[in-house]
């Protein structure tokens, strides 16, 4: 099993920035990629950003390209999501996710192996 612990959510004004962190523990050798999903009230869960732990290859949803940056520190088994130029449409619960299969993390999330508990991000206008 892999455990994911998120931190860094909160309330920020439109145009502001936040950084989310996700620390993995347990059988981390079993995961190859990590990423972030978000879900706003009444909306579908959305894959936001994904990173391949070995190569650092990344994926971003169109809605966050140029504003969000995903990075990793393999020595700490930690992934970060730097979110800049936030707007109210970014308000959601953000979930860290991990999987051995890249494709699971850029899809709906229904097949993702491991999830964090979620952290609220609220952007005020």
N, C-alpha and C positions, 0 to 999 in steps of 0.2 A: 504493500500500500504506500501511497504518497500523500502527505499532508501539505496543504497550501495555506499559508497565513498572509493575509493582505493587510496593508496599512496605507494611510495617506489620503483618504477621502475627506470631504468636508464641504464647506460653503465658500463660494468665491463669487466675486462680481464678474459680470460679462467683460471679456477681454483679459481676464486674469489667467493664472497658471496654477496647476497642481501637479504633484508627482505621486503616483501610486507605486507601491512596492509589493512584491509577492515572493515570499521565501518558501522554498520547497524543502521538505525533510522526508525521511524514510527511504524507501527504495527508489531514490532519484535516478539510479542507473537505468530504470525501466522507462524513462520518459525521454523523448527526443526533441520535443517542441513545447513551448509554453506561450500563452497568449492571454488576451483580455476580451471578454464579452461584456456587453451592457444590455440592460433591459429597463426601459422606461415604462411607466404605468400605461396599460392599454396598447403597448407596442410589442412586436416580436423581438425576441432575443437577437442580438446582432454581434457578429464577430468584428472586433474593432482593430486589433493588431496582433500579429503572431511573429514569433522568432524561433528559428531553428537553433538549438543550443550549441551544436557543433560548429556550424559555419557562420552563424549570425545572419543568415538570410531572413528577410522580413516580408511581411504582408501587411497592408493597411486597407481598411475600408475606404471607399472614395470620400465618404463624409468627413474623414479625419486626416486625409493626406495633406502633408504640408504643415499640419498643426500639432500632431501627436508623433512622438518618437518612442519606439520600444527598444530596450537594450537589456543586456544580461551581464551578470558577473558570475561566471561559472564557479569560481572559487567559493562564493557564498551561496551558490544555488539560488540566486535571486534574480528576478526579472523586474524591470522598472517600466513604467509608462509615464513619460513626460508629456503633459497636456498643456498646450499653450493656446492663446487666443480663444479661450473657452466662450461658448455662447449658451443661452438657455436650452437649446436643442440637445446639448450634451448632458443635460440633467438625467441621471439614471443610477441604478445600482450597477456597479462594475464588479465583475467576477473574474478572478484569475482562473485559468484552466491549464491543464497539462495533459499530454497524450503522447503515445509513441508514434502516432500517425498524423502527419501534417494536415492531411485533407480533413480530418475530423475538426480541426481547430479553425478552419476557414469556411466551415459550413454552418449548419444550424445549431450545432452543439449537442445534438441528441446522442451522438456516439462518443462524446468526450469521456475519457476515463476518470479524470480527477478535477474537482472543483474546490475553490475557496469558498468562504462563507459570504462574501460580497461586502462591498463598501459603498456607501452612498456618496455620490457627487452631485451637488446642487449648485447651479449657476444662476445667479439672480440678474435680472435685467436692469 
